[in-house]
Amino acid sequence: MDALTPALAQLAQPALEWQWSRLSGLAPGALYAVMALRQQVFVAEQRCTFVDADGFDVDAWHLLGWEQQRGDRALAAYLRVVDPGGKYPEPSIGRVVTPLSHRGIGLGRALMVEGMARSNAAWPGRAIRIAAQQRLEAFYAGLGFRTMAAPYLEDGILHVEMLRAA
């Protein structure tokens, strides 16, 4: 990758309107967009057979990145942050997803940076834990996460537990 590639990716990246909300604060249309995107990527594209409604959404924060497309709003990025003590002792970022049409332009990095900032604001001084797909380990390492355990199989995909220090 040459020196201009990150700058060009930034130019190609859509301007997003961030929405940070508890599940109860999401309008039905927003919730539908989230569930549709998660199913499109995790179930259809990645061919994972799993229960997406895993019980963690209720007590989590949801970060949605909305893009304006020809006068309509479209969900271009999403992640959830499970409260400390929910899944792990630390706040936990998961369900990180962008549609296929929005990959390779730096949007995943922008989503994670925004998610980490929101998590740090909600729980200052706390580390953040993730269960990352192993193929994305270098991506998350580039955001300051360090692998904490050996790879394990989850939903047919190798994952690694990673921690980003406070």
Phi and psi in degrees as GROMACS dihedral restraints (atoms count N, CA, C in turn):
[ dihedral_restraints ]
;  ai    aj    ak    al  type     phi  dphi    fc
    3     4     5     6     1   -82.7    20    10
    4     5     6     7     1   174.1    20    10
    6     7     8     9     1   -64.8    20    10
    7     8     9    10     1   -25.5    20    10
    9    10    11    12     1   -82.6    20    10
   10    11    12    13     1   -20.9    20    10
   12    13    14    15     1   -56.3    20    10
   13    14    15    16     1   -48.2    20    10
   15    16    17    18     1   -60.8    20    10
   16    17    18    19     1   -38.1    20    10
   18    19    20    21     1   -66.3    20    10
   19    20    21    22     1   -40.9    20    10
   21    22    23    24     1   -67.1    20    10
   22    23    24    25     1   -38.9    20    10
   24    25    26    27     1   -62.3    20    10
   25    26    27    28     1   -39.7    20    10
   27    28    29    30     1   -62.4    20    10
   28    29    30    31     1   -38.8    20    10
   30    31    32    33     1   -66.7    20    10
   31    32    33    34     1   -35.6    20    10
   33    34    35    36     1   -78.7    20    10
   34    35    36    37     1   -15.5    20    10
   36    37    38    39     1   -70.8    20    10
   37    38    39    40     1   130.5    20    10
   39    40    41    42     1   -69.9    20    10
   40    41    42    43     1   149.6    20    10
   42    43    44    45     1   -75.5    20    10
   43    44    45    46     1   125.8    20    10
   45    46    47    48     1  -110.2    20    10
   46    47    48    49     1   147.7    20    10
   48    49    50    51     1  -100.5    20    10
   49    50    51    52     1   118.0    20    10
   51    52    53    54     1   -86.2    20    10
   52    53    54    55     1   137.6    20    10
   54    55    56    57     1  -123.9    20    10
   55    56    57    58     1   125.0    20    10
   57    58    59    60     1  -119.2    20    10
   58    59    60    61     1   115.2    20    10
   60    61    62    63     1  -151.6    20    10
   61    62    63    64     1   152.4    20    10
   63    64    65    66     1   -75.4    20    10
   64    65    66    67     1   162.7    20    10
   66    67    68    69     1   -56.1    20    10
   67    68    69    70     1   -42.2    20    10
   69    70    71    72     1   -64.9    20    10
   70    71    72    73     1   -18.6    20    10
   72    73    74    75     1   -92.1    20    10
   73    74    75    76     1    -3.1    20    10
   75    76    77    78     1   -84.4    20    10
   76    77    78    79     1   130.8    20    10
   78    79    80    81     1   -66.7    20    10
   79    80    81    82     1   154.2    20    10
   81    82    83    84     1   -53.0    20    10
   82    83    84    85     1   -39.9    20    10
   84    85    86    87     1   -64.8    20    10
   85    86    87    88     1   -38.1    20    10
   87    88    89    90     1   -68.4    20    10
   88    89    90    91     1   -43.9    20    10
   90    91    92    93     1   -61.3    20    10
   91    92    93    94     1   -42.3    20    10
   93    94    95    96     1   -61.4    20    10
   94    95    96    97     1   -43.1    20    10
   96    97    98    99     1   -61.4    20    10
   97    98    99   100     1   -41.0    20    10
   99   100   101   102     1   -62.5    20    10
  100   101   102   103     1   -52.4    20    10
  102   103   104   105     1   -63.7    20    10
  103   104   105   106     1   -38.3    20    10
  105   106   107   108     1   -64.3    20    10
  106   107   108   109     1   -43.8    20    10
  108   109   110   111     1   -65.6    20    10
  109   110   111   112     1   -44.7    20    10
  111   112   113   114     1   -61.3    20    10
  112   113   114   115     1   -42.1    20    10
  114   115   116   117     1   -68.2    20    10
  115   116   117   118     1   -41.1    20    10
  117   118   119   120     1   -57.7    20    10
  118   119   120   121     1   -44.8    20    10
  120   121   122   123     1   -85.8    20    10
  121   122   123   124     1   -54.2    20    10
  123   124   125   126     1   -74.2    20    10
  124   125   126   127     1   -37.6    20    10
  126   127   128   129     1   -91.7    20    10
  127   128   129   130     1   -55.3    20    10
  129   130   131   132     1   -75.8    20    10
  130   131   132   133     1   -54.1    20    10
  132   133   134   135     1   -71.2    20    10
  133   134   135   136     1   -47.9    20    10
  135   136   137   138     1   -88.9    20    10
  136   137   138   139     1    -4.3    20    10
  138   139   140   141     1    56.1    20    10
  139   140   141   142     1    41.6    20    10
  141   142   143   144     1   -94.7    20    10
  142   143   144   145     1   130.8    20    10
  144   145   146   147     1  -101.7    20    10
  145   146   147   148     1   104.6    20    10
  147   148   149   150     1  -155.7    20    10
  148   149   150   151     1   164.7    20    10
  150   151   152   153     1   -88.8    20    10
  151   152   153   154     1   104.6    20    10
  153   154   155   156     1   -67.8    20    10
  154   155   156   157     1   -37.8    20    10
  156   157   158   159     1   -78.6    20    10
  157   158   159   160     1    78.6    20    10
  159   160   161   162     1   -91.3    20    10
  160   161   162   163     1     6.6    20    10
  162   163   164   165     1    91.2    20    10
  163   164   165   166     1   -12.2    20    10
  165   166   167   168     1   -86.4    20    10
  166   167   168   169     1   -17.4    20    10
  168   169   170   171     1   -64.1    20    10
  169   170   171   172     1   -34.2    20    10
  171   172   173   174     1   -62.3    20    10
  172   173   174   175     1   -41.8    20    10
  174   175   176   177     1  -107.0    20    10
  175   176   177   178     1    41.2    20    10
  177   178   179   180     1  -128.9    20    10
  178   179   180   181     1   161.5    20    10
  180   181   182   183     1   -94.1    20    10
  181   182   183   184     1   146.0    20    10
  183   184   185   186     1  -120.9    20    10
  184   185   186   187     1   127.6    20    10
  186   187   188   189     1  -110.3    20    10
  187   188   189   190     1   116.9    20    10
  189   190   191   192     1  -115.0    20    10
  190   191   192   193     1   133.5    20    10
  192   193   194   195     1  -108.1    20    10
  193   194   195   196     1   109.8    20    10
  195   196   197   198     1   -97.1    20    10
  196   197   198   199     1   137.9    20    10
  198   199   200   201     1  -116.5    20    10
  199   200   201   202     1   139.6    20    10
  201   202   203   204     1   -83.9    20    10
  202   203   204   205     1   125.2    20    10
  204   205   206   207     1  -128.7    20    10
  205   206   207   208     1   109.1    20    10
  207   208   209   210     1    48.0    20    10
  208   209   210   211     1    46.6    20    10
  210   211   212   213     1    85.6    20    10
  211   212   213   214     1    -9.3    20    10
  213   214   215   216     1  -108.2    20    10
  214   215   216   217     1   156.7    20    10
  216   217   218   219     1   -97.4    20    10
  217   218   219   220     1   131.6    20    10
  219   220   221   222     1  -127.4    20    10
  220   221   222   223     1   141.9    20    10
  222   223   224   225     1   -77.6    20    10
  223   224   225   226     1   116.9    20    10
  225   226   227   228     1  -108.1    20    10
  226   227   228   229     1   -13.9    20    10
  228   229   230   231     1  -161.7    20    10
  229   230   231   232     1   147.7    20    10
  231   232   233   234     1  -156.0    20    10
  232   233   234   235     1   145.2    20    10
  234   235   236   237     1  -153.7    20    10
  235   236   237   238     1   165.3    20    10
  237   238   239   240     1  -126.0    20    10
  238   239   240   241     1   151.7    20    10
  240   241   242   243     1  -122.0    20    10
  241   242   243   244     1   112.6    20    10
  243   244   245   246     1   -82.8    20    10
  244   245   246   247     1   133.7    20    10
  246   247   248   249     1   -56.4    20    10
  247   248   249   250     1   151.4    20    10
  249   250   251   252     1   -55.0    20    10
  250   251   252   253     1   139.2    20    10
  252   253   254   255     1    87.4    20    10
  253   254   255   256     1   -10.1    20    10
  255   256   257   258     1   -78.2    20    10
  256   257   258   259     1   -62.6    20    10
  258   259   260   261     1  -106.0    20    10
  259   260   261   262     1   -39.2    20    10
  261   262   263   264     1  -135.8    20    10
  262   263   264   265     1   168.0    20    10
  264   265   266   267     1   -61.4    20    10
  265   266   267   268     1   -30.3    20    10
  267   268   269   270     1   -93.3    20    10
  268   269   270   271     1   163.4    20    10
  270   271   272   273     1   -59.7    20    10
  271   272   273   274     1   148.2    20    10
  273   274   275   276     1  -131.2    20    10
  274   275   276   277     1   125.4    20    10
  276   277   278   279     1   -93.6    20    10
  277   278   279   280     1   133.8    20    10
  279   280   281   282     1  -156.3    20    10
  280   281   282   283     1  -178.0    20    10
  282   283   284   285     1    52.6    20    10
  283   284   285   286     1    37.6    20    10
  285   286   287   288     1   -72.7    20    10
  286   287   288   289     1   121.8    20    10
  288   289   290   291     1  -153.3    20    10
  289   290   291   292     1   140.7    20    10
  291   292   293   294     1  -133.3    20    10
  292   293   294   295     1   149.1    20    10
  294   295   296   297     1   -67.3    20    10
  295   296   297   298     1   154.4    20    10
  297   298   299   300     1   -50.1    20    10
  298   299   300   301     1   -39.1    20    10
  300   301   302   303     1   -66.1    20    10
  301   302   303   304     1   -13.2    20    10
  303   304   305   306     1  -115.6    20    10
  304   305   306   307     1    19.2    20    10
  306   307   308   309     1   -96.1    20    10
  307   308   309   310     1   156.3    20    10
  309   310   311   312     1    82.6    20    10
  310   311   312   313     1    11.4    20    10
  312   313   314   315     1  -122.2    20    10
  313   314   315   316     1    12.5    20    10
  315   316   317   318     1    88.6    20    10
  316   317   318   319     1     5.8    20    10
  318   319   320   321     1   -70.0    20    10
  319   320   321   322     1   -35.9    20    10
  321   322   323   324     1   -61.7    20    10
  322   323   324   325     1   -41.3    20    10
  324   325   326   327     1   -64.9    20    10
  325   326   327   328     1   -45.5    20    10
  327   328   329   330     1   -61.1    20    10
  328   329   330   331     1   -40.4    20    10
  330   331   332   333     1   -62.1    20    10
  331   332   333   334     1   -47.0    20    10
  333   334   335   336     1   -66.2    20    10
  334   335   336   337     1   -40.9    20    10
  336   337   338   339     1   -60.7    20    10
  337   338   339   340     1   -43.9    20    10
  339   340   341   342     1   -65.4    20    10
  340   341   342   343     1   -42.9    20    10
  342   343   344   345     1   -63.4    20    10
  343   344   345   346     1   -40.8    20    10
  345   346   347   348     1   -66.6    20    10
  346   347   348   349     1   -39.8    20    10
  348   349   350   351     1   -63.3    20    10
  349   350   351   352     1   -43.1    20    10
  351   352   353   354     1   -65.3    20    10
  352   353   354   355     1   -40.7    20    10
  354   355   356   357     1   -64.6    20    10
  355   356   357   358     1   -44.0    20    10
  357   358   359   360     1   -63.7    20    10
  358   359   360   361     1   -34.4    20    10
  360   361   362   363     1   -70.9    20    10
  361   362   363   364     1   -37.6    20    10
  363   364   365   366     1   -74.4    20    10
  364   365   366   367     1   -36.7    20    10
  366   367   368   369     1  -133.9    20    10
  367   368   369   370     1    74.2    20    10
  369   370   371   372     1   -57.5    20    10
  370   371   372   373     1   141.2    20    10
  372   373   374   375     1    76.3    20    10
  373   374   375   376     1     9.6    20    10
  375   376   377   378     1  -103.5    20    10
  376   377   378   379     1   142.8    20    10
  378   379   380   381     1   -70.3    20    10
  379   380   381   382     1   164.6    20    10
  381   382   383   384     1  -123.7    20    10
  382   383   384   385     1   132.9    20    10
  384   385   386   387     1  -112.5    20    10
  385   386   387   388     1   144.3    20    10
  387   388   389   390     1  -135.8    20    10
  388   389   390   391     1   156.1    20    10
  390   391   392   393     1  -111.3    20    10
  391   392   393   394     1    98.3    20    10
  393   394   395   396     1   -97.6    20    10
  394   395   396   397     1   145.4    20    10
  396   397   398   399     1   -62.9    20    10
  397   398   399   400     1   132.9    20    10
  399   400   401   402     1   -57.4    20    10
  400   401   402   403     1   -34.0    20    10
  402   403   404   405     1   -63.4    20    10
  403   404   405   406     1   -17.8    20    10
  405   406   407   408     1  -104.5    20    10
  406   407   408   409     1    12.2    20    10
  408   409   410   411     1   -57.6    20    10
  409   410   411   412     1   -43.9    20    10
  411   412   413   414     1   -65.3    20    10
  412   413   414   415     1   -38.2    20    10
  414   415   416   417     1   -58.0    20    10
  415   416   417   418     1   -50.2    20    10
  417   418   419   420     1   -70.2    20    10
  418   419   420   421     1   -33.3    20    10
  420   421   422   423     1   -60.9    20    10
  421   422   423   424     1   -36.8    20    10
  423   424   425   426     1   -65.7    20    10
  424   425   426   427     1   -15.0    20    10
  426   427   428   429     1  -101.0    20    10
  427   428   429   430     1     8.1    20    10
  429   430   431   432     1    98.0    20    10
  430   431   432   433     1     5.8    20    10
  432   433   434   435     1   -85.5    20    10
  433   434   435   436     1   143.8    20    10
  435   436   437   438     1  -120.8    20    10
  436   437   438   439     1   137.1    20    10
  438   439   440   441     1   -67.0    20    10
  439   440   441   442     1   132.5    20    10
  441   442   443   444     1  -110.5    20    10
  442   443   444   445     1   -13.5    20    10
  444   445   446   447     1  -154.6    20    10
  445   446   447   448     1   166.5    20    10
  447   448   449   450     1   -65.8    20    10
  448   449   450   451     1   154.3    20    10
  450   451   452   453     1   -59.5    20    10
  451   452   453   454     1   148.9    20    10
  453   454   455   456     1  -139.8    20    10
  454   455   456   457     1   156.3    20    10
  456   457   458   459     1   -90.4    20    10
  457   458   459   460     1   125.5    20    10
  459   460   461   462     1  -135.7    20    10
  460   461   462   463     1   123.4    20    10
  462   463   464   465     1    55.2    20    10
  463   464   465   466     1    33.8    20    10
  465   466   467   468     1    80.6    20    10
  466   467   468   469     1     7.2    20    10
  468   469   470   471     1  -127.2    20    10
  469   470   471   472     1   135.3    20    10
  471   472   473   474     1   -67.6    20    10
  472   473   474   475     1   132.3    20    10
  474   475   476   477     1  -124.9    20    10
  475   476   477   478     1   161.3    20    10
  477   478   479   480     1  -134.5    20    10
  478   479   480   481     1   142.1    20    10
  480   481   482   483     1   -84.6    20    10
  481   482   483   484     1   131.3    20    10
  483   484   485   486     1  -132.2    20    10
  484   485   486   487     1   151.0    20    10
  486   487   488   489     1  -132.0    20    10
  487   488   489   490     1   137.1    20    10
  489   490   491   492     1  -111.8    20    10
  490   491   492   493     1   117.7    20    10
  492   493   494   495     1   -61.2    20    10
  493   494   495   496     1   155.1    20    10
